[in-house]
Amino acid sequence: MLWAGCAPGDAAPEGQGAGAAGEDAAGLRLLELWAGGEPAFGIFVPDEREGEARAADGTRLPPLYTREGGRRLAANPLYDYVFLNLEGAYDEDAVRALAAGLREEDAGARPALLVRIPPISQDGEAAARARVAGALANGADGVVLPHVRSPEEARVAVGFFEQAGADVWSPDNRGGSVVAMLMVEDPGALATAREIADVPGYSVLACGIGSLTRALGGDREAAEAAEAGTLGVLAHATRVGRPDMITANAEDAARRIEEGFLALLMSGSGADDAIRVGRAAAGR
């Protein structure tokens, strides 16, 4: 669906930036729920272009995210957070526009904006550090570091938030306002999941079950191994008191809640119905 409104480059409201997340953290449903040990529900931020829009030369246009889209997401009471996946192509204007729109709805607690950036291994530490700082400065409530491959890389990732001056929410800092999320989703990284989990200073530990399945070959056997790996990461996250996030749907939402996941991420046209199923299973 195409949402009309301001362009992705719209300026953020005055005062929004590195400290903005902290200023209204008390209004984030996500952190309020986690503080009480309750599961939260969110969606992948949808591309606002209709279909596979293409330029005059036939190339596919990049995803479109606008301030108006952020307003619409904020107005939906089902969403505790929204997940902006920019791993394929980081776009700071999209972060700025969505963050501005999410903050315009004056309806009490609002959904948190979590931004997945490209992995450290893709463009190096300097680029990842700049993206963490830039996303937070432009209004993101949290940043997701995908494909963390080792405890050493996890410590580097946590350092990005420290260098950005972020007040990271964690079991040791319940008054924090920024979500720092580490994802273990590569076969080799699973062997060090315990050590990654033990790194201090982050908020959420998760396993990207889709990414791991593809890395293992994409067949049924790979899916079974990825499921086992995902539950192994969940055990480590639970051991150190961190929430774990997983993609889910209406068929498996209740099971994922029973297993102990504290963040369920939905997608597609059935996302709202899937969240309703999950909320009912969680007693919300």
Summary of the structure (lengths in Angstrom):
residues: 284
radius of gyration: 17.7
end to end distance: 28.6
largest distance: 53.0
contacts: 985
relative contact order: 0.13
helix: 41%
strand: 15%
